[in-house]
Amino acid sequence: MIIKKCLNNGVIIGNCKIAMIIKKCLNNGVIIGNCKIVMIIKKCLNNGVIIGNCKIVMIIKKCLNNGVVIGNCNIAMIIKKCLNNGVIIGNCKIVMIIKKCLNNGVIIGNCKIVMIIKKCLNNGVVIGNCKIAMIIKKCLNNGVIIGNCKIVMIIKKCLNNGVIIGNCKIAMIIKKCLNNGVVIGNCKIAMIIELRVALM
């Protein structure tokens, strides 16, 4: 809901600085404030150069390039299979959407995925393949598990209740990093986000 309010109203509420940064960078194409996260991803993907702390992107790059599973880049491996083989494996519908956008070269706004999510959240209408966005909205709004929105529900429960349920280790890691400011396990991603938010 924080993300929704930021994207819809353009107002910084609570800790939704990340959402605002992403929106402004992607929509306006202008580097404002400390939107280094978005810019790092762009530079890494475009230039293939490691700049700053873009370890997240580099992990994805290594998985895609070398085909080797390093660390916990299972997500990247799924992306690789979808992009390379063009086959839908598991629930990688998100990746398939990315593939269609990149391959077909039809640009709607800046990055179709973002546009699809925005339209779904704003209008509440299912357009094209924006089932993911609708699932996220319904989960956050109604608190009901619909379809395959287990990921969202897990994140919500972890962040709200502070209880580890199922495989919500990612959410717990992010919570601990952001709240306590302590590096636990492999929460480098969360720490990077925390540092960038703190610099704002």
ROPA-713419 format. One record per residue (C-alpha): residue number from 1; residue in three letters; x, z, y. Coordinates in pm, 1 decimal, always signed. Layout:
{num=NUM | residuo=ala | east=X | up=Z | north=Y}
...
***
This chain:
{num=1 | residuo=met | east=+0.0 | up=+0.0 | north=+0.0}
{num=2 | residuo=ile | east=+289.7 | up=+66.2 | north=+233.5}
{num=3 | residuo=ile | east=+413.7 | up=-283.9 | north=+167.5}
{num=4 | residuo=lys | east=+65.8 | up=-423.8 | north=+230.9}
{num=5 | residuo=lys | east=+26.4 | up=-244.8 | north=+562.7}
{num=6 | residuo=cys | east=+367.1 | up=-355.9 | north=+679.3}
{num=7 | residuo=leu | east=+309.0 | up=-716.8 | north=+586.8}
{num=8 | residuo=asn | east=-45.3 | up=-731.9 | north=+723.6}
{num=9 | residuo=asn | east=-22.4 | up=-526.8 | north=+1039.2}
{num=10 | residuo=gly | east=+341.9 | up=-572.9 | north=+1121.8}
{num=11 | residuo=val | east=+368.0 | up=-204.6 | north=+1195.8}
{num=12 | residuo=ile | east=+642.8 | up=+17.6 | north=+1063.4}
{num=13 | residuo=ile | east=+469.9 | up=+305.1 | north=+884.7}
{num=14 | residuo=gly | east=+637.2 | up=+569.9 | north=+677.8}
{num=15 | residuo=asn | east=+934.5 | up=+430.4 | north=+491.0}
{num=16 | residuo=cys | east=+829.9 | up=+67.3 | north=+481.7}
{num=17 | residuo=lys | east=+1133.0 | up=-47.8 | north=+675.9}
{num=18 | residuo=ile | east=+1242.8 | up=-257.2 | north=+382.3}
{num=19 | residuo=ala | east=+915.5 | up=-447.8 | north=+377.7}
{num=20 | residuo=met | east=+933.2 | up=-515.6 | north=+749.3}
{num=21 | residuo=ile | east=+1289.4 | up=-639.8 | north=+721.6}
{num=22 | residuo=ile | east=+1201.3 | up=-872.7 | north=+437.8}
{num=23 | residuo=lys | east=+897.0 | up=-1005.0 | north=+623.5}
{num=24 | residuo=lys | east=+1076.1 | up=-1076.3 | north=+947.5}
{num=25 | residuo=cys | east=+1374.0 | up=-1237.5 | north=+781.5}
{num=26 | residuo=leu | east=+1173.8 | up=-1455.0 | north=+546.2}
{num=27 | residuo=asn | east=+893.5 | up=-1550.4 | north=+784.9}
{num=28 | residuo=asn | east=+1081.2 | up=-1603.0 | north=+1106.4}
{num=29 | residuo=gly | east=+1408.9 | up=-1712.3 | north=+955.4}
{num=30 | residuo=val | east=+1580.7 | up=-1495.9 | north=+1210.7}
{num=31 | residuo=ile | east=+1836.2 | up=-1227.6 | north=+1138.9}
{num=32 | residuo=ile | east=+1693.5 | up=-916.4 | north=+1299.6}
{num=33 | residuo=gly | east=+1820.1 | up=-563.5 | north=+1280.9}
{num=34 | residuo=asn | east=+1980.4 | up=-482.4 | north=+948.3}
{num=35 | residuo=cys | east=+1818.7 | up=-733.8 | north=+716.6}
{num=36 | residuo=lys | east=+2146.9 | up=-759.5 | north=+532.9}
{num=37 | residuo=ile | east=+1976.6 | up=-732.6 | north=+196.5}
{num=38 | residuo=val | east=+1797.4 | up=-1062.8 | north=+239.4}
{num=39 | residuo=met | east=+2095.0 | up=-1228.0 | north=+400.6}
{num=40 | residuo=ile | east=+2328.0 | up=-1109.4 | north=+125.4}
{num=41 | residuo=ile | east=+2104.6 | up=-1259.4 | north=-139.0}
{num=42 | residuo=lys | east=+2090.6 | up=-1584.1 | north=+57.5}
{num=43 | residuo=lys | east=+2465.1 | up=-1603.0 | north=+111.0}
{num=44 | residuo=cys | east=+2547.5 | up=-1519.0 | north=-247.8}
{num=45 | residuo=leu | east=+2308.7 | up=-1773.9 | north=-388.6}
{num=46 | residuo=asn | east=+2396.6 | up=-2046.3 | north=-140.0}
{num=47 | residuo=asn | east=+2768.8 | up=-2004.3 | north=-103.5}
{num=48 | residuo=gly | east=+2845.4 | up=-1848.5 | north=-437.7}
{num=49 | residuo=val | east=+3067.1 | up=-1602.6 | north=-256.5}
{num=50 | residuo=ile | east=+3069.2 | up=-1228.9 | north=-310.2}
{num=51 | residuo=ile | east=+3003.0 | up=-1068.6 | north=+26.2}
{num=52 | residuo=gly | east=+2957.4 | up=-700.8 | north=+88.7}
{num=53 | residuo=asn | east=+2771.8 | up=-520.7 | north=-189.0}
{num=54 | residuo=cys | east=+2574.2 | up=-805.9 | north=-337.4}
{num=55 | residuo=lys | east=+2629.9 | up=-679.1 | north=-688.2}
{num=56 | residuo=ile | east=+2266.6 | up=-738.6 | north=-773.2}
{num=57 | residuo=val | east=+2293.0 | up=-1107.9 | north=-703.5}
{num=58 | residuo=met | east=+2628.1 | up=-1133.4 | north=-874.5}
{num=59 | residuo=ile | east=+2484.9 | up=-982.5 | north=-1190.7}
{num=60 | residuo=ile | east=+2213.5 | up=-1244.8 | north=-1190.0}
{num=61 | residuo=lys | east=+2474.0 | up=-1511.9 | north=-1120.6}
{num=62 | residuo=lys | east=+2697.9 | up=-1398.8 | north=-1404.7}
{num=63 | residuo=cys | east=+2409.6 | up=-1395.4 | north=-1646.5}
{num=64 | residuo=leu | east=+2296.9 | up=-1739.4 | north=-1541.4}
{num=65 | residuo=asn | east=+2645.9 | up=-1891.5 | north=-1534.0}
{num=66 | residuo=asn | east=+2816.3 | up=-1729.9 | north=-1827.2}
{num=67 | residuo=gly | east=+2517.1 | up=-1661.7 | north=-2042.9}
{num=68 | residuo=val | east=+2662.1 | up=-1320.7 | north=-2112.0}
{num=69 | residuo=val | east=+2462.4 | up=-1001.8 | north=-2093.4}
{num=70 | residuo=ile | east=+2653.3 | up=-769.0 | north=-1863.2}
{num=71 | residuo=gly | east=+2528.1 | up=-422.3 | north=-1793.5}
{num=72 | residuo=asn | east=+2149.3 | up=-412.1 | north=-1783.9}
{num=73 | residuo=cys | east=+2083.9 | up=-767.8 | north=-1671.0}
{num=74 | residuo=asn | east=+1809.6 | up=-828.6 | north=-1923.1}
{num=75 | residuo=ile | east=+1592.3 | up=-943.0 | north=-1636.0}
{num=76 | residuo=ala | east=+1850.6 | up=-1202.9 | north=-1543.8}
{num=77 | residuo=met | east=+1866.2 | up=-1323.9 | north=-1901.6}
{num=78 | residuo=ile | east=+1491.5 | up=-1376.7 | north=-1900.4}
{num=79 | residuo=ile | east=+1529.5 | up=-1571.5 | north=-1577.7}
{num=80 | residuo=lys | east=+1800.6 | up=-1779.3 | north=-1742.3}
{num=81 | residuo=lys | east=+1586.9 | up=-1866.7 | north=-2040.9}
{num=82 | residuo=cys | east=+1292.1 | up=-1962.8 | north=-1825.9}
{num=83 | residuo=leu | east=+1495.5 | up=-2171.8 | north=-1584.8}
{num=84 | residuo=asn | east=+1717.7 | up=-2338.1 | north=-1843.9}
{num=85 | residuo=asn | east=+1477.7 | up=-2398.1 | north=-2127.5}
{num=86 | residuo=gly | east=+1161.0 | up=-2430.2 | north=-1927.3}
{num=87 | residuo=val | east=+991.0 | up=-2219.8 | north=-2188.9}
{num=88 | residuo=ile | east=+769.7 | up=-1924.1 | north=-2111.6}
{num=89 | residuo=ile | east=+911.0 | up=-1631.8 | north=-2305.3}
{num=90 | residuo=gly | east=+748.8 | up=-1294.4 | north=-2291.5}
{num=91 | residuo=asn | east=+584.8 | up=-1234.4 | north=-1954.4}
{num=92 | residuo=cys | east=+823.1 | up=-1433.8 | north=-1735.4}
{num=93 | residuo=lys | east=+544.5 | up=-1599.4 | north=-1539.6}
{num=94 | residuo=ile | east=+712.5 | up=-1485.2 | north=-1220.1}
{num=95 | residuo=val | east=+1020.5 | up=-1681.4 | north=-1312.5}
{num=96 | residuo=met | east=+817.8 | up=-1988.7 | north=-1393.1}
{num=97 | residuo=ile | east=+671.7 | up=-1977.6 | north=-1043.0}
{num=98 | residuo=ile | east=+1025.2 | up=-1957.9 | north=-904.5}
{num=99 | residuo=lys | east=+1125.2 | up=-2252.7 | north=-1120.3}
{num=100 | residuo=lys | east=+839.0 | up=-2467.4 | north=-996.0}
{num=101 | residuo=cys | east=+921.1 | up=-2387.4 | north=-634.1}
{num=102 | residuo=leu | east=+1291.1 | up=-2459.4 | north=-671.0}
{num=103 | residuo=asn | east=+1257.2 | up=-2769.1 | north=-885.8}
{num=104 | residuo=asn | east=+969.9 | up=-2936.8 | north=-707.7}
{num=105 | residuo=gly | east=+1108.5 | up=-2863.2 | north=-363.5}
{num=106 | residuo=val | east=+769.5 | up=-2810.6 | north=-206.1}
{num=107 | residuo=ile | east=+834.6 | up=-2554.6 | north=+65.7}
{num=108 | residuo=ile | east=+536.9 | up=-2348.2 | north=+180.9}
{num=109 | residuo=gly | east=+662.0 | up=-2113.6 | north=+446.7}
{num=110 | residuo=asn | east=+993.5 | up=-1964.9 | north=+341.7}
{num=111 | residuo=cys | east=+988.9 | up=-1919.9 | north=-33.6}
{num=112 | residuo=lys | east=+662.2 | up=-1991.2 | north=-199.3}
{num=113 | residuo=ile | east=+660.3 | up=-1667.4 | north=-390.3}
{num=114 | residuo=val | east=+645.9 | up=-1471.8 | north=-67.9}
{num=115 | residuo=met | east=+373.6 | up=-1696.6 | north=+68.1}
{num=116 | residuo=ile | east=+170.6 | up=-1661.7 | north=-249.1}
{num=117 | residuo=ile | east=+198.5 | up=-1284.6 | north=-239.5}
{num=118 | residuo=lys | east=+108.4 | up=-1281.4 | north=+129.3}
{num=119 | residuo=lys | east=-201.0 | up=-1495.3 | north=+80.4}
{num=120 | residuo=cys | east=-317.7 | up=-1284.4 | north=-209.3}
{num=121 | residuo=leu | east=-270.1 | up=-959.6 | north=-23.3}
{num=122 | residuo=asn | east=-422.7 | up=-1082.4 | north=+300.6}
{num=123 | residuo=asn | east=-718.2 | up=-1278.9 | north=+172.5}
{num=124 | residuo=gly | east=-771.1 | up=-1103.1 | north=-155.5}
{num=125 | residuo=val | east=-821.0 | up=-1443.1 | north=-311.4}
{num=126 | residuo=val | east=-650.0 | up=-1570.5 | north=-621.8}
{num=127 | residuo=ile | east=-473.5 | up=-1891.6 | north=-523.8}
{num=128 | residuo=gly | east=-267.8 | up=-2097.6 | north=-760.7}
{num=129 | residuo=asn | east=-53.0 | up=-1875.6 | north=-978.4}
{num=130 | residuo=cys | east=-56.1 | up=-1565.3 | north=-763.8}
{num=131 | residuo=lys | east=-192.6 | up=-1349.2 | north=-1042.3}
{num=132 | residuo=ile | east=+108.0 | up=-1124.1 | north=-1002.2}
{num=133 | residuo=ala | east=+21.2 | up=-1039.9 | north=-644.3}
{num=134 | residuo=met | east=-341.5 | up=-976.8 | north=-729.7}
{num=135 | residuo=ile | east=-240.2 | up=-746.3 | north=-1012.2}
{num=136 | residuo=ile | east=-13.4 | up=-553.2 | north=-777.8}
{num=137 | residuo=lys | east=-291.0 | up=-521.8 | north=-520.6}
{num=138 | residuo=lys | east=-550.6 | up=-408.6 | north=-771.4}
{num=139 | residuo=cys | east=-318.3 | up=-157.1 | north=-928.5}
{num=140 | residuo=leu | east=-221.9 | up=-3.5 | north=-598.0}
{num=141 | residuo=asn | east=-572.8 | up=-6.7 | north=-453.8}
{num=142 | residuo=asn | east=-782.6 | up=+90.7 | north=-750.6}
{num=143 | residuo=gly | east=-526.6 | up=+277.4 | north=-954.2}
{num=144 | residuo=val | east=-658.4 | up=+97.6 | north=-1258.7}
{num=145 | residuo=ile | east=-448.1 | up=-74.0 | north=-1520.3}
{num=146 | residuo=ile | east=-561.6 | up=-435.5 | north=-1533.8}
{num=147 | residuo=gly | east=-406.5 | up=-711.3 | north=-1736.4}
{num=148 | residuo=asn | east=-29.2 | up=-678.2 | north=-1749.2}
{num=149 | residuo=cys | east=+25.1 | up=-466.2 | north=-1441.6}
{num=150 | residuo=lys | east=+196.5 | up=-194.4 | north=-1639.8}
{num=151 | residuo=ile | east=+507.0 | up=-229.8 | north=-1427.2}
{num=152 | residuo=val | east=+323.6 | up=-144.7 | north=-1108.8}
{num=153 | residuo=met | east=+139.0 | up=+144.1 | north=-1266.3}
{num=154 | residuo=ile | east=+461.9 | up=+283.4 | north=-1407.6}
{num=155 | residuo=ile | east=+631.3 | up=+266.3 | north=-1069.2}
{num=156 | residuo=lys | east=+330.8 | up=+426.4 | north=-901.9}
{num=157 | residuo=lys | east=+311.3 | up=+711.4 | north=-1150.8}
{num=158 | residuo=cys | east=+683.0 | up=+774.7 | north=-1136.1}
{num=159 | residuo=leu | east=+698.5 | up=+782.0 | north=-760.5}
{num=160 | residuo=asn | east=+379.0 | up=+980.3 | north=-714.3}
{num=161 | residuo=asn | east=+392.7 | up=+1225.6 | north=-999.8}
{num=162 | residuo=gly | east=+765.0 | up=+1238.3 | north=-1055.5}
{num=163 | residuo=val | east=+703.7 | up=+1216.2 | north=-1425.4}
{num=164 | residuo=ile | east=+890.1 | up=+983.4 | north=-1657.8}
{num=165 | residuo=ile | east=+633.6 | up=+779.0 | north=-1848.1}
{num=166 | residuo=gly | east=+718.2 | up=+501.8 | north=-2087.4}
{num=167 | residuo=asn | east=+1004.0 | up=+288.3 | north=-1959.3}
{num=168 | residuo=cys | east=+983.8 | up=+376.2 | north=-1592.3}
{num=169 | residuo=lys | east=+1350.7 | up=+466.9 | north=-1574.0}
{num=170 | residuo=ile | east=+1402.3 | up=+211.4 | north=-1299.5}
{num=171 | residuo=ala | east=+1145.3 | up=+375.4 | north=-1076.3}
{num=172 | residuo=met | east=+1286.3 | up=+719.2 | north=-1142.4}
{num=173 | residuo=ile | east=+1637.4 | up=+602.3 | north=-1061.3}
{num=174 | residuo=ile | east=+1520.4 | up=+451.1 | north=-734.2}
{num=175 | residuo=lys | east=+1331.1 | up=+769.3 | north=-648.2}
{num=176 | residuo=lys | east=+1623.7 | up=+997.4 | north=-721.8}
{num=177 | residuo=cys | east=+1866.7 | up=+781.4 | north=-529.5}
{num=178 | residuo=leu | east=+1647.6 | up=+746.4 | north=-225.3}
{num=179 | residuo=asn | east=+1526.9 | up=+1106.1 | north=-220.7}
{num=180 | residuo=asn | east=+1836.3 | up=+1297.6 | north=-318.6}
{num=181 | residuo=gly | east=+2099.6 | up=+1052.1 | north=-206.1}
{num=182 | residuo=val | east=+2283.8 | up=+1107.9 | north=-529.0}
{num=183 | residuo=val | east=+2424.1 | up=+830.4 | north=-745.5}
{num=184 | residuo=ile | east=+2285.5 | up=+877.5 | north=-1095.2}
{num=185 | residuo=gly | east=+2349.2 | up=+640.7 | north=-1380.9}
{num=186 | residuo=asn | east=+2324.9 | up=+277.1 | north=-1274.7}
{num=187 | residuo=cys | east=+2125.6 | up=+326.7 | north=-957.0}
{num=188 | residuo=lys | east=+2368.0 | up=+122.9 | north=-748.5}
{num=189 | residuo=ile | east=+2083.4 | up=-105.4 | north=-650.7}
{num=190 | residuo=ala | east=+1882.8 | up=+181.8 | north=-509.4}
{num=191 | residuo=met | east=+2185.6 | up=+320.9 | north=-329.5}
{num=192 | residuo=ile | east=+2249.3 | up=-14.4 | north=-165.3}
{num=193 | residuo=ile | east=+1892.7 | up=-21.0 | north=-40.1}
{num=194 | residuo=glu | east=+1923.3 | up=+337.1 | north=+80.8}
{num=195 | residuo=leu | east=+2240.9 | up=+266.8 | north=+275.0}
{num=196 | residuo=arg | east=+2091.2 | up=-34.2 | north=+445.3}
{num=197 | residuo=val | east=+1776.3 | up=+154.8 | north=+539.5}
{num=198 | residuo=ala | east=+1984.1 | up=+443.1 | north=+671.9}
{num=199 | residuo=leu | east=+2178.5 | up=+206.7 | north=+896.6}
{num=200 | residuo=met | east=+1865.0 | up=+88.3 | north=+1069.7}
***
